[in-house]
């Protein structure tokens, strides 16, 4: 299996780094972090912030960032490298965590929102098949307006180090998919003087502008403690409206947008009814539709098949069906639509 083969390559690479930890620590000490990270200096938080150093190695970058006054979470899967980093950390605000890409499961459980996530000489170790997930996990660790900074290594490498080709185009595509803005792309020679190796340095930002509410909602959905899933269903419905039915929204002042209640309700029903029908628990004391205050006769009728999924779509005035998840450029304002009017719907408590 490809997954098993890749896992084997990863373990071989970890073994190489464990065996060479002392050599790597000595080599890292020969290149000062301030020289290595000069390209990043203009983008660092002006006030003390939270920085995640993913693949922190021997701790050179983590120690330098902490010395600037920041709180640093250094994430490194190889125990020997973490031990080699100990001499650098005395008196600094650096916390170490054993975790690995692409999942970063232990990191995600902390529920952090970082000002900066740094991957210095790390991305080439992530298998191409794992990169979309790894990128999503990294973005999920950022606060609104937070930065993702990474270096890309171009050139040959020893097979036992588990490296893969990288490209700026790949990062640009991943950034577009996750809604990140690219702030800086620079090229650099290898600091160890290897002529066959060159580096690309990239800084990306998770926007916090006119769409700044979406990262906030995303953070709530992914990280906030919720005991009833219908709250998340409502947030997801609003995201669906923003993504695919923008033509039905109207500005209601400089900081507010009005959306039809009927549209939100229809989307919420389409998302939520399959979960109820499958008998899945929606709160700690619930299974299926039992024990939910919003489930009344109308909702029970829908669960019994009173309406098909197609019938839970908004109507145009001529009676034709239209999907609320079509691209917004084909969704036009229609004040006479039942959805726009916000007519009552059948599901009520």
C-alpha positions as CSV (number, residue, x, y, z in Angstrom):
1,X,0.0,0.0,0.0
2,X,1.1,3.5,-0.7
3,X,0.3,4.7,2.8
4,X,2.3,1.9,4.3
5,X,5.2,2.7,2.0
6,X,5.1,6.4,2.9
7,X,4.9,5.6,6.6
8,X,8.0,3.5,6.2
9,X,9.8,6.3,4.5
10,X,8.8,8.6,7.3
11,X,10.1,6.3,10.0
12,X,13.4,5.9,8.1
13,X,13.7,9.7,8.0
14,X,13.0,10.0,11.7
15,X,15.6,7.4,12.4
16,X,18.1,9.4,10.3
17,X,17.4,12.6,12.2
18,X,17.6,10.8,15.5
19,X,21.0,9.4,14.7
20,X,22.3,12.7,13.4
21,X,20.9,14.9,16.1
22,X,24.2,15.9,17.6
23,X,25.7,16.8,14.1
24,X,22.6,18.8,13.2
25,X,22.7,20.7,16.5
26,X,26.3,21.7,15.8
27,X,25.6,22.6,12.2
28,X,22.6,24.7,13.2
29,X,24.7,26.6,15.8
30,X,27.0,27.7,13.0
31,X,24.2,29.7,11.3
32,X,22.7,32.3,13.6
33,X,18.9,32.4,13.6
34,X,18.9,36.1,13.1
35,X,20.7,35.6,9.8
36,X,18.5,32.7,8.8
37,X,15.2,34.5,9.7
38,X,16.0,38.1,8.6
39,X,13.4,37.8,5.8
40,X,10.7,37.1,8.5
41,X,11.6,40.0,10.8
42,X,9.3,42.6,9.2
43,X,6.3,40.3,9.6
44,X,6.8,39.3,13.3
45,X,4.1,40.6,15.7
46,X,4.8,44.0,17.1
47,X,3.6,42.9,20.5
48,X,4.4,39.6,22.3
49,X,2.4,37.0,20.5
50,X,2.0,33.2,20.2
51,X,4.2,31.5,17.6
52,X,4.1,27.9,16.6
53,X,7.3,26.5,15.3
54,X,6.3,23.3,13.4
55,X,9.2,20.9,12.9
56,X,11.3,22.9,15.3
57,X,14.3,20.6,15.1
58,X,17.1,21.6,17.4
59,X,15.3,24.7,18.6
60,X,17.4,27.4,16.9
61,X,14.5,29.3,15.5
62,X,12.3,28.7,18.5
63,X,14.9,30.1,20.9
64,X,15.4,33.2,18.7
65,X,11.7,33.9,18.5
66,X,11.3,33.5,22.3
67,X,14.2,35.9,22.8
68,X,12.2,38.5,20.9
69,X,9.6,38.3,23.6
70,X,7.1,35.9,22.0
71,X,5.6,32.7,23.5
72,X,6.7,29.8,21.4
73,X,5.2,26.3,21.0
74,X,8.0,24.2,19.4
75,X,6.5,21.1,17.7
76,X,8.9,18.3,16.9
77,X,8.3,14.5,16.4
78,X,11.9,13.3,16.9
79,X,12.9,13.0,20.6
80,X,16.6,13.2,20.0
81,X,16.2,16.6,18.4
82,X,14.1,17.8,21.3
83,X,16.8,16.8,23.7
84,X,19.4,18.5,21.6
85,X,17.4,21.7,21.9
86,X,17.5,21.8,25.7
87,X,20.7,23.9,26.0
88,X,19.2,26.7,23.9
89,X,16.0,27.0,26.0
90,X,17.2,28.1,29.4
91,X,15.0,31.0,30.7
92,X,13.0,31.3,27.5
93,X,9.2,31.0,27.0
94,X,9.4,27.8,24.8
95,X,7.2,24.9,25.3
96,X,7.9,21.6,23.5
97,X,5.3,19.2,22.1
98,X,5.7,15.9,20.4
99,X,3.5,16.0,17.3
100,X,3.8,15.5,13.5
101,X,2.2,16.6,10.2
102,X,-0.1,16.2,8.5
103,X,-2.6,15.7,11.4
104,X,-1.0,17.7,14.2
105,X,-3.5,16.0,16.4
106,X,-1.9,16.9,19.8
107,X,-1.5,20.5,18.7
108,X,-5.1,20.8,17.5
109,X,-6.4,19.5,20.9
110,X,-4.9,22.5,22.6
111,X,-7.3,24.8,20.7
112,X,-4.7,27.5,20.0
113,X,-5.1,30.5,17.8
114,X,-1.5,31.6,16.8
115,X,-0.2,34.9,15.5
116,X,2.3,33.1,13.4
117,X,2.9,29.5,12.3
118,X,6.4,28.8,11.1
119,X,7.7,25.9,9.0
120,X,11.4,26.3,8.5
121,X,12.9,23.7,6.2
122,X,9.9,21.4,6.9
123,X,7.5,21.3,3.9
124,X,9.8,19.1,1.8
125,X,9.3,16.3,4.4
126,X,5.5,16.3,3.9
127,X,4.4,13.7,1.3
128,X,2.5,15.4,-1.6
129,X,-0.6,13.3,-0.9
130,X,-0.7,14.6,2.7
131,X,-0.1,18.3,1.8
132,X,-3.7,19.5,1.3
133,X,-4.7,18.1,4.8
134,X,-1.5,19.4,6.4
135,X,-2.1,22.9,5.0
136,X,-5.7,22.9,6.2
137,X,-4.5,21.9,9.7
138,X,-1.9,24.7,9.7
139,X,-4.5,27.3,8.6
140,X,-6.8,26.1,11.4
141,X,-4.2,27.0,14.0
142,X,-4.1,30.7,12.9
143,X,-6.0,33.5,14.4
144,X,-7.8,35.9,12.1
145,X,-5.1,38.0,10.5
146,X,-2.4,35.5,11.5
147,X,0.6,34.6,9.4
148,X,1.8,31.3,7.9
149,X,5.6,31.5,7.1
150,X,7.5,28.7,5.4
151,X,10.6,27.9,3.5
152,X,10.8,25.6,0.5
153,X,14.0,23.6,-0.2
154,X,14.9,23.1,-3.8
155,X,17.6,20.6,-4.8
156,X,18.8,17.1,-4.3
157,X,18.8,15.3,-0.9
158,X,19.9,12.0,0.6
159,X,17.1,9.4,0.1
160,X,17.1,8.5,3.8
161,X,16.0,12.0,4.7
162,X,12.5,11.5,3.3
163,X,12.3,14.6,1.2
164,X,9.9,15.4,-1.7
165,X,9.9,18.0,-4.5
166,X,8.2,21.3,-3.6
167,X,7.1,24.3,-5.6
168,X,5.8,27.9,-5.1
169,X,2.9,27.1,-7.5
170,X,1.7,24.3,-5.1
171,X,1.7,26.7,-2.1
172,X,-0.1,29.3,-4.1
173,X,-2.9,26.8,-5.1
174,X,-3.3,25.7,-1.5
175,X,-3.4,29.3,-0.3
176,X,-6.2,30.1,-2.8
177,X,-8.2,27.0,-1.7
178,X,-8.0,28.1,2.0
179,X,-8.5,31.9,1.3
180,X,-5.0,33.0,2.4
181,X,-3.3,36.1,0.9
182,X,0.3,35.8,-0.2
183,X,2.3,38.7,1.3
184,X,5.8,37.9,0.3
185,X,7.8,35.4,-1.9
186,X,11.6,35.7,-1.9
187,X,14.5,33.6,-3.0
188,X,17.7,32.9,-1.1
189,X,20.9,31.0,-1.5
190,X,21.7,28.1,0.9
191,X,23.2,29.4,4.2
192,X,25.5,26.4,4.4
193,X,27.1,27.3,1.0
194,X,25.7,24.3,-0.9
195,X,25.5,25.5,-4.5
196,X,23.0,22.8,-5.5
197,X,20.5,24.0,-2.9
198,X,18.3,27.1,-2.9
199,X,15.4,28.3,-0.9
200,X,12.1,30.1,-1.4
201,X,10.7,32.0,1.6
202,X,6.9,32.7,1.7
203,X,4.6,34.6,4.1
204,X,0.9,34.1,3.8
205,X,-1.9,35.8,5.8
206,X,-5.3,34.6,6.9
207,X,-7.5,37.6,6.1
208,X,-9.3,39.6,8.7
209,X,-11.0,42.2,6.6
210,X,-14.5,42.4,5.1
211,X,-14.7,38.6,5.4
212,X,-13.1,38.6,8.8
213,X,-16.3,37.0,10.4
214,X,-15.7,33.8,8.4
215,X,-12.4,32.9,10.1
216,X,-14.1,33.6,13.4
217,X,-17.0,31.3,12.5
218,X,-14.5,28.7,11.3
219,X,-12.6,28.9,14.6
220,X,-15.8,28.5,16.6
221,X,-17.0,25.5,14.4
222,X,-13.6,23.7,14.7
223,X,-12.5,24.6,18.2
224,X,-15.3,25.9,20.5
225,X,-16.9,23.5,22.9
226,X,-20.5,22.8,21.9
227,X,-22.9,20.2,23.4
228,X,-25.7,20.6,20.8
229,X,-24.9,20.2,17.1
230,X,-27.8,22.3,15.8
231,X,-25.7,25.4,16.9
232,X,-23.0,24.3,14.5
233,X,-25.7,23.5,11.9
234,X,-26.9,27.1,12.1
235,X,-23.3,28.4,11.6
236,X,-22.9,26.1,8.6
237,X,-26.1,27.3,7.1
238,X,-24.9,30.9,7.3
239,X,-21.7,29.9,5.7
240,X,-23.6,28.2,2.9
241,X,-25.6,31.5,2.3
242,X,-22.4,33.5,2.2
243,X,-20.7,31.0,-0.2
244,X,-23.5,30.3,-2.6
245,X,-26.5,32.6,-2.3
246,X,-24.9,36.1,-1.9
247,X,-27.5,37.4,-4.3
248,X,-30.2,37.0,-1.7
249,X,-28.4,39.1,0.9
250,X,-28.8,42.8,1.3
251,X,-26.6,45.4,3.0
252,X,-28.2,46.6,6.3
253,X,-25.7,49.3,7.3
254,X,-22.0,49.5,7.3
255,X,-21.4,46.5,9.5
256,X,-24.5,44.3,8.9
257,X,-26.0,42.1,6.2
258,X,-29.6,40.9,6.2
259,X,-30.3,37.4,4.8
260,X,-33.8,35.9,4.4
261,X,-34.8,33.8,7.4
262,X,-36.6,31.4,5.1
263,X,-33.3,30.7,3.2
264,X,-31.4,30.1,6.4
265,X,-34.2,27.8,7.7
266,X,-34.3,25.8,4.4
267,X,-30.6,25.3,4.4
268,X,-30.6,24.3,8.1
269,X,-33.3,21.8,7.4
270,X,-31.5,20.2,4.5
271,X,-28.3,19.9,6.6
272,X,-30.0,18.7,9.8
273,X,-32.8,16.4,8.8
274,X,-30.5,13.6,7.5
275,X,-28.8,13.5,10.9
276,X,-32.1,13.2,12.7
277,X,-33.4,10.6,10.3
278,X,-30.3,8.5,10.9
279,X,-30.9,8.6,14.7
280,X,-27.6,10.2,15.4
281,X,-27.3,11.9,18.8
282,X,-27.4,15.7,18.6
283,X,-26.7,16.5,22.3
284,X,-25.5,14.5,25.3
285,X,-29.0,13.5,26.3
286,X,-30.4,12.9,22.8
287,X,-30.6,10.4,20.0
288,X,-32.4,11.2,16.8
289,X,-35.4,13.6,17.1
290,X,-36.2,12.6,20.7
291,X,-35.7,15.2,23.4
292,X,-35.1,18.2,21.1
293,X,-37.1,21.2,21.9
294,X,-37.4,22.5,18.3
295,X,-38.9,19.2,17.0
296,X,-42.6,19.8,16.7
297,X,-45.4,18.2,14.5
298,X,-44.0,19.9,11.4
299,X,-40.5,18.5,11.8
300,X,-41.9,15.1,12.6
301,X,-43.9,15.2,9.4
302,X,-40.8,16.1,7.4
303,X,-39.0,13.2,9.0
304,X,-41.9,10.9,8.0
305,X,-41.4,11.9,4.4
306,X,-43.9,14.7,4.0
307,X,-41.4,16.5,1.7
308,X,-38.6,15.4,-0.5
309,X,-35.1,17.0,-0.5
310,X,-36.0,18.7,-3.8
311,X,-39.1,20.2,-2.2
312,X,-36.9,21.8,0.4
313,X,-35.5,24.2,-2.2
314,X,-36.7,27.8,-2.6
315,X,-39.1,28.7,-5.4
316,X,-38.7,31.4,-8.0
317,X,-42.0,33.4,-8.6
318,X,-42.7,31.2,-11.6
319,X,-42.8,28.1,-9.4
320,X,-39.5,26.7,-10.7
321,X,-37.0,25.2,-8.3
322,X,-33.6,26.7,-7.8
323,X,-30.7,25.4,-5.7
324,X,-29.5,27.8,-2.9
325,X,-26.0,26.4,-3.4
326,X,-25.5,27.5,-6.9
327,X,-22.7,30.1,-7.5
328,X,-23.9,33.5,-6.3
329,X,-23.5,35.1,-9.7
330,X,-26.7,33.4,-10.9
331,X,-28.7,34.1,-7.8
332,X,-30.5,37.4,-8.4
333,X,-32.5,39.5,-5.9
334,X,-36.1,38.4,-6.0
335,X,-38.3,40.2,-3.5
336,X,-41.3,38.1,-4.5
337,X,-39.6,34.8,-3.8
338,X,-41.1,32.9,-0.8
339,X,-37.5,32.6,0.5
340,X,-36.9,36.4,0.2
341,X,-40.3,37.1,1.9
342,X,-39.3,34.8,4.7
343,X,-42.6,32.9,4.6
344,X,-43.3,30.5,7.5
345,X,-41.9,27.0,7.1
346,X,-43.4,23.7,8.3
347,X,-40.8,22.8,10.9
348,X,-41.5,24.5,14.2
349,X,-41.6,23.7,17.8
